Amino acid sequence: MAVNTSNPSDLRQLVADGYNVLAQPYLDWSKGPDGGGNGGNDTPLERHFDQFLSLLSSKRDETQEMQVLEIGCGAGIPWTSRVSKALAGNLTATDISHSQIELAKTHLLQCDPPHSNVTLLLRDAMELQFDPNQLDAVYAIFSLIHLPQQDQKTILKRIATWLKPDGLMFMNFSGQLESSDDAEVWLDGKTKMYWSSLGLLSYDQALEEVGLSVITRDVATVVEDGREIPFVFYIVRKR
Ligand SMILES: C[S@@+](CC[C@H](N)C(=O)[O-])C[C@H]1O[C@@H](n2cnc3c(N)ncnc32)[C@H](O)[C@@H]1O
């Protein structure tokens, strides 16, 4: 479906409004076979996430607590919870949707024991502010795909600034060759969602331009609602 606005903040608001309705349906869908088995065993995402966690653990510094940022934490499970448990440091987990942040509160802060190293923040990724060289790592799982194209480039530039030298980032984007900009009704048959992509071959260049060197890059197919959808998974390091 064609997108009928070119205003990036309208598009991000469409996504926030969508997840405010779809937070729980998304969680249910993403755990099952129709949603690519998000968090299941031996998926491409699971393998890349494990590699990211092991690189993160190897950066452990006894003298300093690590500072990690998650963009688009959703319901806080499984990824936020898993990073929180593995991390010797503090995790700031952010999301644009208040319904997602409420679910994340239940899963991370109102559980026993609570994840005491997690701070949840209701915030649009494009409104985040950190100091240069403040963060040890950033990760964004199936979330940057919801940013308009120009915002995707802008956020990569900002993240590169926020990361310390040698800081890590893990993320995924659409693996389709063509650039795209789509809004369609999703999951419940009535709520609209928006996704965009720079086109597969543009991401290497976008990362290179902002000083993020590729450690791993993998185009893998995820089966969603019976359709094979390619995503590109990156782990990168700030030069
Ligand atoms: C597909 S869900 C993935 C959630 C979680 N990362 C996971 O994999 O289970 C995408 C999440 O990104 C969030 N998101 C989308 N656009 C965002 C933005 N501009 N700023 C912050 N979060 C955003 C959505 O609200 C949603 O929770």
Ligand as a Chemical Component Dictionary entry (heavy atoms), coordinates in Angstrom:
data_LIG
# 
_chem_comp.id                   LIG 
_chem_comp.type                 NON-POLYMER 
_chem_comp.pdbx_formal_charge   0 
_chem_comp.three_letter_code    LIG 
# 
loop_
_chem_comp_atom.comp_id 
_chem_comp_atom.atom_id 
_chem_comp_atom.alt_atom_id 
_chem_comp_atom.type_symbol 
_chem_comp_atom.charge 
_chem_comp_atom.model_Cartn_x 
_chem_comp_atom.model_Cartn_y 
_chem_comp_atom.model_Cartn_z 
_chem_comp_atom.pdbx_ordinal 
LIG C1  C1  C 0  8.886  -5.873 15.435 1  
LIG S1  S1  S 1  8.895  -5.176 17.046 2  
LIG C2  C2  C 0  10.333 -5.969 17.742 3  
LIG C3  C3  C 0  10.361 -5.900 19.235 4  
LIG C4  C4  C 0  11.579 -6.601 19.860 5  
LIG N1  N1  N 0  12.807 -5.978 19.445 6  
LIG C5  C5  C 0  11.575 -8.058 19.471 7  
LIG O1  O1  O 0  12.344 -8.441 18.565 8  
LIG O2  O2  O -1 10.798 -8.826 20.056 9  
LIG C6  C6  C 0  9.513  -3.540 16.714 10 
LIG C7  C7  C 0  9.567  -2.660 17.931 11 
LIG O3  O3  O 0  10.250 -1.445 17.569 12 
LIG C8  C8  C 0  9.570  -0.362 18.154 13 
LIG N2  N2  N 0  9.828  0.851  17.358 14 
LIG C9  C9  C 0  9.439  1.098  16.095 15 
LIG N3  N3  N 0  9.791  2.339  15.722 16 
LIG C10 C10 C 0  10.428 2.890  16.771 17 
LIG C11 C11 C 0  11.016 4.158  17.012 18 
LIG N4  N4  N 0  10.980 5.144  16.094 19 
LIG N5  N5  N 0  11.599 4.386  18.205 20 
LIG C12 C12 C 0  11.620 3.403  19.158 21 
LIG N6  N6  N 0  11.053 2.197  19.004 22 
LIG C13 C13 C 0  10.464 1.931  17.820 23 
LIG C14 C14 C 0  8.105  -0.785 18.099 24 
LIG O4  O4  O 0  7.280  -0.045 18.954 25 
LIG C15 C15 C 0  8.199  -2.255 18.439 26 
LIG O5  O5  O 0  8.115  -2.491 19.810 27 
# 
loop_
_chem_comp_bond.comp_id 
_chem_comp_bond.atom_id_1 
_chem_comp_bond.atom_id_2 
_chem_comp_bond.value_order 
_chem_comp_bond.pdbx_ordinal 
LIG C1  S1  SING 1  
LIG S1  C2  SING 2  
LIG S1  C6  SING 3  
LIG C2  C3  SING 4  
LIG C3  C4  SING 5  
LIG C4  N1  SING 6  
LIG C4  C5  SING 7  
LIG C5  O1  DOUB 8  
LIG C5  O2  SING 9  
LIG C6  C7  SING 10 
LIG C7  O3  SING 11 
LIG C7  C15 SING 12 
LIG O3  C8  SING 13 
LIG C8  N2  SING 14 
LIG C8  C14 SING 15 
LIG N2  C9  SING 16 
LIG N2  C13 SING 17 
LIG C9  N3  DOUB 18 
LIG N3  C10 SING 19 
LIG C10 C11 SING 20 
LIG C10 C13 DOUB 21 
LIG C11 N4  SING 22 
LIG C11 N5  DOUB 23 
LIG N5  C12 SING 24 
LIG C12 N6  DOUB 25 
LIG N6  C13 SING 26 
LIG C14 O4  SING 27 
LIG C14 C15 SING 28 
LIG C15 O5  SING 29 
# 
